[in-house]
Amino acid sequence: MAKKPGNYRFSFGPWNISMGADPFGPVVRKEVAFAKKVREYKKLGFDYVQLHDDDVVPADWDAAATTRGVAKVRQLLASEGLKGEFIAPRLWEDPRTIDGAYTANSASARRYARDRSRRAVDIANMLGIDLIVLWPAREGTYIREAKDPIAATGLMVDAVNDMLEHDPNIRIVGEMKPNEPMDQAYCPTVGHFMGLCYRTADPKRVGVLIESAHSILAGLDPSDDMAYALWHGKLWGVHLNDQNGLKYDQDKTFGSVDLRRAFNQVWVLDRAGYYDIGVVGLDIKAMRTTKQIDETRHLANSLRVFQHLLKLVRSVDASRVEALRGARDYEGLELYIMEHLLGR
């Protein structure tokens, strides 16, 4: 008897309810307090909260203040029936990391990045979270000669090892992106970081988080990236969104650009039983012209699209797909998928 498919858990980060500023214009919506954002989660159908370290407590608080602040956030989450999904050290906004964090040419900048990363692990422990997300935003260069790329790879491994040694239970995932804010990033794709995983001190505790738009920006299909990581047993997080071409990172509503591409992501995740592996995260921005009253609709819409695509995925006639594959009738297979997406 086939196993009954499981239920998914969903998350988003408080930064997904934003004021709409962009590099070319100011804010267009009022700021929403963190606690008020948290109170929207259950209403929208989400159970987990994605967190940067400084979403929880300011980066410059001392140990005692940090402990008190984390306790308040933990109480807030519990009061709403929520859990934290991960902690990500926000290393890219500090003046000391203008030239990178783990791969900075400055030894003092690298020390700061490692110290802050260990503190993020401590915050995660206090919140009962076992997952750390590393987005190596400034681990790269604007010009290739600015850093030693061979040494930079080793420095990234050293930074991961430092966190693994700091805590024996924490898991670490890399969220790779080929560019922006740097012109060119080190470890720009999932495959690059996967290779790095196996050179760390404890490979079984190092994996990847795949964001749809980041794969698209690298010219890759997100579902193939997901399948690759799933085969390795290292896909422990996803950020679903969409992307209109090889531009800046747009973080559009899931499925809003390419519905078939979104369908294939859900198909790969569901066939692998991802519901038993990790949380389905969203990382999406509201359109800049969105009114204040509609500031969470992009989240509700993305969740609705995922659930609709999940129904389509689970109603695919698997035997028909296999027969078409066996006959090498790919025109027939394509028509079947397109008609299935059209509800015919």
Secondary structure, 3 states (H helix, E strand, C coil): CCCCCCCCCEEECHHHCCCCCECCECCCCCCCCHHHHHCCHHHHCCCEEEEEHHHHCCCCCCHHHHHHHHHHHHHHHHHCCCEEEEEECCCCCCHHHCCCCCCCCCHHHHHHHHHHHHHHHHHHHHCCCCEEEECCCCCEECCHHHCCHHHHHHHHHHHHHHHHHHCCCCEEEEECCCCCCCCEECCCCHHHHHHHHCCCCCHHHEEEEEEHHHHHHCCCCHHHHHHHHHHCCCEEEEEECECCCCCCCCCECCCCCCHHHHHHHHHHHHHCCHHHCCCEEECCCCCCCCCHHHCCHHHHHHHHHHHHHHHHHHCCCHHHHHHHHHCCCHHHHHHHHHHHHCCC
